[in-house]
Amino acid sequence: MDIHQFATSLSYGDAISDEMLEIQSVLREQGFRSEIFVKMFDPKSARYVKDYREYKKFSSPENVVIFHFSIGSPVSKLFFRVPDRKMMIYHNITPHEFFVDSHRVLARECYKGRLEINLFVDKVDLAVGDSEFNRRELEAVGYKATGVLPILMNFAKFDGRPDPVTARIFDNGKTTLLYVGRLIPNKKFDDVIKTFHFYKRHFNPDAQLILAGDYRGLERHFASLQELVAKLKVMDVHFSGHIEFAELLAFYRAADFYLSLSEHEGFGVPILEAFYSRIPVIGYAAGAVEETMNGGGVTLYEKDFLRTAALIDHIQRDNALRKRIVEGQLKALEKFGRANVSRVLLDLVERVRRA
């Protein structure tokens, strides 16, 4: 039995792309032949992938194909047709309402994607979400056989060397708040900026905010965030744009707090990255955020920007509390360790094989 993966694309530094490579690595370690078939790929990732149209040479009813669901993908049409056993991983689709005012194309594609997910009901042997939140969405649509496979991550790479230039600029002694993610409306970068405004104005003028995320194709929303910063007259807000991994490491090393006020998350990879980096995490309990935090960090159940700013100040001043939060996060992180998630993956593959 071979176990292969299908996806629309493999990108450099993308969380789902990193997961595909980790899944492949685990499967190969277990002795399975495992390739990744995509339509598009980053040139840096070319050696890891094959063109999805080549799959007919590999196809067999004895194989298991793992498909990472993506909206509007021609790869899904091939996935429908192959005689192999089928497992689909659903990473969630952001509700289109978040994009109506800022990106009509994304609004349309997300709306269509939420309809497209219905096409796979009764066509896969197993549909899994990378969180219980995502699994429940699949179940609500009508999938009978469902499961949960947390995103498989390689935390060891976060022990690498950060970019020295970025480190010198941002590891500057200021209290640093960090948020990582693409600049899309559901991430609520605006709420992070408002919270930082209160924190800097009322509690700690010697603070900086790093918003690390790509905004290419989202210039309209990016402009609205810049307008907000200007309106609040808040200084030391830094938008990174697209960054290399070594720069991301430098941001994590410089950060004193990680603040997530997103209103829709199917998982929350940067939260776990911050856990591993020993940064206290404060997260708003939307989507799968609370599930990802797994009892670690500090969970917010309502948004109050001034009170959240006061909470950050309290943790900053109380070293014992900060230490307890970090220790709790490291304990919560054990659930997502490579060995644990690998066992879950292999159990799910076996379940598909027996289907």
DONU-399149 format. One line per field, with one value per residue (C-alpha): residue in one letter; x negated, y negated, z. Coordinates in nm, 4 decimals. Layout:
N
residuo	A | ... $
u	X | ... $
v	Y | ... $
w	Z | ... $
# end
This chain:
355
residuo	M | D | I | H | Q | F | A | T | S | L | S | Y | G | D | A | I | S | D | E | M | L | E | I | Q | S | V | L | R | E | Q | G | F | R | S | E | I | F | V | K | M | F | D | P | K | S | A | R | Y | V | K | D | Y | R | E | Y | K | K | F | S | S | P | E | N | V | V | I | F | H | F | S | I | G | S | P | V | S | K | L | F | F | R | V | P | D | R | K | M | M | I | Y | H | N | I | T | P | H | E | F | F | V | D | S | H | R | V | L | A | R | E | C | Y | K | G | R | L | E | I | N | L | F | V | D | K | V | D | L | A | V | G | D | S | E | F | N | R | R | E | L | E | A | V | G | Y | K | A | T | G | V | L | P | I | L | M | N | F | A | K | F | D | G | R | P | D | P | V | T | A | R | I | F | D | N | G | K | T | T | L | L | Y | V | G | R | L | I | P | N | K | K | F | D | D | V | I | K | T | F | H | F | Y | K | R | H | F | N | P | D | A | Q | L | I | L | A | G | D | Y | R | G | L | E | R | H | F | A | S | L | Q | E | L | V | A | K | L | K | V | M | D | V | H | F | S | G | H | I | E | F | A | E | L | L | A | F | Y | R | A | A | D | F | Y | L | S | L | S | E | H | E | G | F | G | V | P | I | L | E | A | F | Y | S | R | I | P | V | I | G | Y | A | A | G | A | V | E | E | T | M | N | G | G | G | V | T | L | Y | E | K | D | F | L | R | T | A | A | L | I | D | H | I | Q | R | D | N | A | L | R | K | R | I | V | E | G | Q | L | K | A | L | E | K | F | G | R | A | N | V | S | R | V | L | L | D | L | V | E | R | V | R | R | A $
u	0.0000 | -0.1298 | -0.0044 | -0.0127 | 0.1097 | 0.3053 | 0.3183 | 0.3731 | 0.0341 | -0.2787 | -0.4110 | -0.7303 | -0.6756 | -0.2992 | -0.1640 | 0.0363 | -0.2523 | -0.4845 | -0.2330 | -0.2259 | -0.6023 | -0.5872 | -0.3157 | -0.5287 | -0.8282 | -0.6334 | -0.4901 | -0.8303 | -0.9773 | -0.7119 | -0.8203 | -0.5406 | -0.5999 | -0.4670 | -0.4625 | -0.2923 | -0.0922 | -0.0004 | 0.1050 | -0.1140 | -0.4277 | -0.6876 | -1.0170 | -1.1924 | -0.9686 | -1.0008 | -1.2019 | -0.9270 | -0.6347 | -0.5008 | -0.2440 | 0.0995 | 0.1650 | -0.1081 | 0.0854 | 0.2364 | -0.1059 | -0.0813 | 0.2896 | 0.4103 | 0.7183 | 0.4741 | 0.3427 | 0.4641 | 0.4844 | 0.4919 | 0.6479 | 0.5998 | 0.9256 | 0.8933 | 1.1581 | 1.1939 | 0.9209 | 0.8949 | 0.7043 | 1.0334 | 1.1751 | 0.8920 | 0.9349 | 1.2976 | 1.2021 | 0.9162 | 1.0050 | 0.7787 | 0.9099 | 0.9748 | 0.9108 | 0.9815 | 0.8319 | 1.0420 | 0.8488 | 1.1614 | 1.2892 | 1.3312 | 1.6972 | 1.7385 | 1.8973 | 1.5544 | 1.4454 | 1.7556 | 1.6264 | 1.2603 | 1.2132 | 1.5016 | 1.3045 | 1.2204 | 1.5793 | 1.7032 | 1.4444 | 1.5092 | 1.8839 | 1.8343 | 1.5937 | 1.8506 | 2.0844 | 1.8135 | 1.7398 | 2.0822 | 1.9617 | 1.7396 | 2.0110 | 2.0303 | 1.7240 | 1.4518 | 1.3836 | 1.2893 | 1.3106 | 1.0992 | 1.0602 | 0.7440 | 0.9566 | 1.2790 | 1.4232 | 1.3541 | 1.4726 | 1.8097 | 1.8466 | 1.7915 | 2.0437 | 2.2997 | 2.2635 | 2.3400 | 2.0126 | 2.0657 | 1.7080 | 1.5131 | 1.2105 | 0.9577 | 0.5954 | 0.4155 | 0.1689 | -0.1576 | -0.4344 | -0.8110 | -0.8845 | -1.2565 | -1.3072 | -1.2214 | -1.5519 | -1.7272 | -1.9232 | -1.7141 | -1.7915 | -2.0588 | -1.9489 | -1.5842 | -1.6923 | -1.9095 | -1.6257 | -1.3420 | -1.5121 | -1.5630 | -1.4531 | -1.0969 | -0.8060 | -0.7021 | -0.3565 | -0.3409 | -0.0683 | -0.1375 | 0.0960 | 0.2022 | 0.3636 | 0.7190 | 1.0221 | 1.1189 | 0.7781 | 0.8888 | 0.5557 | 0.7578 | 0.8554 | 0.4912 | 0.3950 | 0.6677 | 0.5519 | 0.1917 | 0.3059 | 0.4528 | 0.1496 | -0.1004 | 0.1050 | 0.2092 | -0.0420 | -0.3697 | -0.4838 | -0.8036 | -0.6290 | -0.6127 | -0.3732 | -0.4851 | -0.2197 | -0.3890 | -0.1940 | -0.1693 | 0.0689 | 0.0084 | 0.3467 | 0.5050 | 0.3826 | 0.7260 | 0.7523 | 0.3891 | 0.4634 | 0.7540 | 0.5232 | 0.2697 | 0.5504 | 0.6477 | 0.2900 | 0.2817 | 0.6210 | 0.5171 | 0.1804 | 0.0117 | -0.3606 | -0.5807 | -0.3383 | -0.5355 | -0.3831 | -0.6344 | -0.4777 | -0.5965 | -0.8984 | -1.1494 | -1.1506 | -1.4681 | -1.2925 | -0.9935 | -1.2317 | -1.3712 | -1.0190 | -0.9435 | -1.2723 | -1.1958 | -0.8337 | -0.7169 | -0.3510 | -0.1524 | 0.1959 | 0.4638 | 0.8018 | 0.9057 | 1.2760 | 1.2400 | 0.9655 | 0.9777 | 0.6701 | 0.4092 | 0.0539 | -0.1191 | 0.0321 | -0.1552 | -0.4689 | -0.4454 | -0.3913 | -0.7098 | -0.8933 | -0.7933 | -0.5925 | -0.2791 | 0.0227 | 0.3497 | 0.6155 | 0.9781 | 1.1908 | 1.3222 | 1.3352 | 1.0746 | 0.8529 | 0.9500 | 0.9191 | 0.5718 | 0.4624 | 0.5609 | 0.5788 | 0.2574 | 0.2130 | 0.4870 | 0.8226 | 1.0488 | 1.4239 | 1.5159 | 1.3385 | 1.2522 | 0.9444 | 0.8648 | 0.9009 | 0.6886 | 0.4210 | 0.4376 | 0.4026 | 0.0869 | -0.0550 | 0.0295 | -0.1461 | -0.4461 | -0.4867 | -0.4317 | -0.7256 | -0.5817 | -0.2532 | -0.4380 | -0.6414 | -0.3263 | -0.1627 | -0.4661 | -0.4917 | -0.1204 | -0.1679 | -0.4555 | -0.2370 | 0.0501 | -0.1890 | -0.2607 | 0.0675 | -0.0660 | -0.4091 | -0.5274 | -0.5122 | -0.1549 | -0.0174 | -0.2059 | -0.0253 | 0.3076 | 0.2180 | 0.1230 | 0.4395 | 0.6531 | 0.4734 | 0.5359 | 0.9020 | 0.9199 | 0.7389 | 1.0006 | 1.2930 $
v	0.0000 | -0.3458 | -0.6592 | -0.9767 | -1.3331 | -1.5620 | -1.9406 | -2.2432 | -2.3906 | -2.3610 | -2.6958 | -2.7886 | -2.8528 | -2.7967 | -2.6055 | -2.3536 | -2.3004 | -2.2377 | -1.9854 | -1.8006 | -1.7624 | -1.6396 | -1.3862 | -1.2627 | -1.2323 | -1.0303 | -0.7977 | -0.7356 | -0.6663 | -0.3952 | -0.2394 | -0.3675 | -0.5027 | -0.8563 | -1.1423 | -1.4826 | -1.5704 | -1.9347 | -2.1759 | -2.4691 | -2.4992 | -2.7466 | -2.7020 | -2.6493 | -2.3449 | -2.1906 | -1.8890 | -1.7816 | -1.7562 | -1.5916 | -1.7187 | -1.5903 | -1.4764 | -1.2158 | -1.0334 | -0.7804 | -0.6085 | -0.5620 | -0.4987 | -0.1688 | -0.0498 | 0.0600 | -0.2939 | -0.5590 | -0.9134 | -1.2030 | -1.5158 | -1.8565 | -2.0246 | -2.3574 | -2.5689 | -2.5690 | -2.3146 | -2.0977 | -1.8530 | -1.7653 | -1.6423 | -1.3933 | -1.2950 | -1.2073 | -0.9773 | -0.7670 | -0.4184 | -0.4587 | -0.4714 | -0.8331 | -1.0464 | -1.4196 | -1.6765 | -1.9893 | -2.2950 | -2.5139 | -2.7873 | -3.1376 | -3.2494 | -3.4834 | -3.7561 | -3.8597 | -3.9648 | -4.1384 | -4.4913 | -4.4376 | -4.1645 | -4.0622 | -3.7846 | -3.6166 | -3.6617 | -3.4835 | -3.2045 | -3.1357 | -3.1298 | -2.8807 | -2.6781 | -2.6360 | -2.4922 | -2.2786 | -2.0955 | -1.9326 | -1.7574 | -1.5202 | -1.3738 | -0.9973 | -1.0199 | -0.9760 | -0.6915 | -0.9328 | -1.3101 | -1.4648 | -1.8154 | -1.9437 | -2.0394 | -1.9233 | -2.2574 | -2.1624 | -1.8040 | -1.9291 | -2.1380 | -1.8257 | -1.6323 | -1.9123 | -1.9009 | -1.5287 | -1.3381 | -1.0086 | -0.8944 | -1.1787 | -1.2272 | -1.4789 | -1.5067 | -1.8037 | -1.9773 | -1.7841 | -2.0302 | -2.0195 | -2.2370 | -2.1597 | -2.4067 | -2.6874 | -2.6197 | -2.7571 | -3.0794 | -3.3950 | -3.6575 | -3.8775 | -4.2039 | -4.1607 | -4.0585 | -4.3679 | -4.5973 | -4.4516 | -4.2915 | -4.6412 | -4.6293 | -4.7436 | -4.5329 | -4.3578 | -4.2347 | -3.9991 | -3.8665 | -3.6382 | -3.5734 | -3.6836 | -4.0281 | -3.9136 | -4.0660 | -3.7665 | -3.7833 | -4.1166 | -4.2950 | -4.6099 | -4.4810 | -4.3982 | -4.7537 | -4.9003 | -4.6888 | -4.7957 | -5.1594 | -5.1296 | -4.9381 | -5.1937 | -5.4946 | -5.3887 | -5.1284 | -5.1152 | -5.3853 | -5.1871 | -4.9130 | -4.8004 | -4.5897 | -4.3540 | -4.2425 | -3.9685 | -3.8675 | -3.8895 | -4.1504 | -4.0982 | -4.0964 | -4.2501 | -4.6060 | -4.7545 | -4.5982 | -4.6838 | -5.0485 | -5.0480 | -4.9193 | -5.1916 | -5.4483 | -5.3115 | -5.3464 | -5.7074 | -5.7871 | -5.6535 | -5.8301 | -5.5208 | -5.4799 | -5.1679 | -4.9564 | -4.7492 | -4.5632 | -4.3080 | -4.1975 | -3.8634 | -3.7360 | -3.4538 | -3.1919 | -3.3304 | -3.6679 | -3.4988 | -3.3355 | -3.6791 | -3.8072 | -3.5168 | -3.5713 | -3.9420 | -3.8962 | -3.9315 | -3.8512 | -3.6887 | -3.8373 | -3.6709 | -3.8402 | -3.6539 | -3.5840 | -3.2744 | -3.0118 | -2.6506 | -2.5678 | -2.8300 | -2.7246 | -3.0479 | -2.9990 | -2.6701 | -2.8270 | -3.0932 | -2.8206 | -2.6498 | -2.9835 | -3.0348 | -3.3494 | -3.4067 | -3.3792 | -3.5677 | -3.4397 | -3.5224 | -3.2062 | -3.2098 | -2.9096 | -2.6519 | -2.8901 | -2.7621 | -2.4028 | -2.4733 | -2.6400 | -2.3175 | -2.4779 | -2.6756 | -3.0508 | -3.2970 | -3.2646 | -3.5664 | -3.5072 | -3.8660 | -4.1560 | -4.4537 | -4.6285 | -4.8289 | -4.5296 | -4.3177 | -4.5869 | -4.5880 | -4.2084 | -4.2307 | -4.4870 | -4.2668 | -3.9637 | -4.1774 | -4.2952 | -3.9538 | -3.7260 | -3.4322 | -3.4505 | -3.4768 | -3.1671 | -2.9684 | -3.0656 | -2.9547 | -2.6257 | -2.5603 | -2.6280 | -2.3811 | -2.1185 | -2.1928 | -2.1611 | -1.7942 | -1.6961 | -1.8348 | -1.6732 | -1.4977 | -1.1501 | -1.1943 | -1.3399 | -1.0800 | -0.8025 | -0.9697 | -0.9951 | -0.6279 | -0.5201 | -0.7218 | -0.5761 | -0.2281 | -0.3172 | -0.4173 | -0.1008 | 0.1111 | -0.0899 $
w	0.0000 | -0.0995 | 0.0718 | -0.1376 | -0.0880 | -0.3201 | -0.2842 | -0.5041 | -0.4226 | -0.2126 | -0.0942 | 0.0819 | 0.4537 | 0.4474 | 0.7499 | 0.5461 | 0.3046 | 0.5990 | 0.7301 | 0.3970 | 0.4086 | 0.7690 | 0.6807 | 0.3936 | 0.6243 | 0.8832 | 0.6188 | 0.4646 | 0.8077 | 0.8421 | 0.5117 | 0.2877 | -0.0584 | -0.0387 | -0.2910 | -0.3011 | -0.6144 | -0.6779 | -0.9506 | -0.8413 | -0.6338 | -0.5163 | -0.7071 | -0.3725 | -0.3167 | -0.6648 | -0.5484 | -0.3100 | -0.5551 | -0.8695 | -1.1170 | -1.0141 | -1.3721 | -1.3326 | -1.0655 | -1.3064 | -1.3046 | -0.9275 | -0.8816 | -0.7320 | -0.5420 | -0.2716 | -0.2195 | 0.0212 | -0.1145 | 0.1339 | -0.0179 | 0.1449 | 0.0515 | -0.1273 | -0.2945 | -0.6734 | -0.7337 | -1.0491 | -0.8307 | -0.6627 | -0.9950 | -1.0293 | -0.6660 | -0.7414 | -1.0267 | -0.8907 | -0.7604 | -0.4537 | -0.0981 | -0.0058 | 0.3002 | 0.2986 | 0.5364 | 0.5868 | 0.7077 | 0.7114 | 0.4820 | 0.6191 | 0.5951 | 0.3003 | 0.5120 | 0.6403 | 0.2894 | 0.1522 | 0.2235 | 0.1372 | -0.1238 | -0.3490 | -0.5207 | -0.1893 | -0.0754 | -0.3889 | -0.3686 | -0.0009 | -0.0629 | -0.3473 | -0.1333 | 0.1406 | -0.1242 | -0.2821 | 0.0420 | -0.0016 | -0.3183 | -0.1240 | 0.0979 | 0.0266 | -0.2005 | 0.0624 | 0.3026 | 0.5813 | 0.6257 | 0.8999 | 1.0337 | 1.1939 | 1.4942 | 1.6555 | 1.5425 | 1.1798 | 1.2292 | 1.3538 | 1.0382 | 0.8276 | 1.0341 | 1.0003 | 0.6205 | 0.6201 | 0.6347 | 0.8139 | 0.8810 | 1.0409 | 1.2620 | 1.3922 | 1.2841 | 1.4440 | 1.2161 | 1.2187 | 1.3060 | 1.3318 | 1.6327 | 1.6230 | 1.3395 | 1.5817 | 1.7556 | 1.4472 | 1.4068 | 1.3697 | 1.1098 | 1.2725 | 1.1091 | 1.2122 | 1.5615 | 1.5999 | 1.4899 | 1.6972 | 1.9998 | 2.1339 | 2.4972 | 2.4302 | 2.5527 | 2.2321 | 2.1353 | 1.8386 | 1.6108 | 1.3142 | 1.0219 | 0.6779 | 0.6830 | 0.6198 | 0.7939 | 1.0111 | 1.1834 | 1.3375 | 1.3208 | 1.3896 | 1.7348 | 1.8119 | 1.7140 | 1.9385 | 2.2324 | 2.1755 | 2.1622 | 2.5137 | 2.6417 | 2.5121 | 2.6156 | 2.9659 | 3.0823 | 2.8934 | 2.6494 | 2.5834 | 2.3833 | 2.0222 | 1.8153 | 1.5376 | 1.2911 | 1.0916 | 0.7852 | 0.4092 | 0.2680 | -0.1054 | -0.2789 | 0.0303 | -0.0142 | 0.0484 | 0.3933 | 0.4647 | 0.3843 | 0.6298 | 0.9049 | 0.8283 | 0.8470 | 1.1886 | 1.3143 | 1.1915 | 1.3427 | 1.6838 | 1.6537 | 1.7923 | 1.7302 | 1.7071 | 1.5016 | 1.2510 | 0.9532 | 0.8269 | 0.5006 | 0.3635 | 0.5581 | 0.5478 | 0.8215 | 0.9851 | 1.0196 | 1.1828 | 1.4309 | 1.5144 | 1.5838 | 1.8167 | 2.0021 | 2.0456 | 2.1566 | 2.5161 | 2.4397 | 2.1626 | 2.1205 | 1.9051 | 1.8699 | 1.5542 | 1.5083 | 1.2901 | 1.3136 | 1.2018 | 1.4083 | 1.5057 | 1.4179 | 1.5350 | 1.8815 | 1.9168 | 1.7724 | 2.0441 | 2.3065 | 2.1935 | 2.1910 | 2.5571 | 2.4883 | 2.7020 | 2.4727 | 2.5140 | 2.2765 | 2.2071 | 2.2143 | 1.8560 | 1.6235 | 1.7244 | 1.9247 | 2.2689 | 2.1473 | 2.0078 | 2.3304 | 2.5113 | 2.8547 | 2.8089 | 2.7893 | 2.8824 | 2.7062 | 2.6543 | 2.6295 | 2.5494 | 2.3858 | 2.6016 | 2.4666 | 2.7812 | 3.0133 | 2.7819 | 2.7869 | 3.1683 | 3.1698 | 2.9572 | 3.1991 | 3.4986 | 3.3492 | 3.2507 | 3.6100 | 3.7753 | 3.6907 | 3.8868 | 3.6962 | 3.3669 | 3.4550 | 3.5438 | 3.2124 | 3.0115 | 3.2029 | 3.1384 | 2.7682 | 2.7417 | 2.9116 | 2.6710 | 2.3789 | 2.4522 | 2.2842 | 1.9548 | 1.9697 | 1.6549 | 1.8080 | 1.9331 | 1.6099 | 1.4039 | 1.5919 | 1.5203 | 1.1506 | 1.1230 | 1.3082 | 1.0659 | 0.7647 | 0.8987 | 0.9451 | 0.5770 | 0.4717 | 0.6496 | 0.5133 $
# end
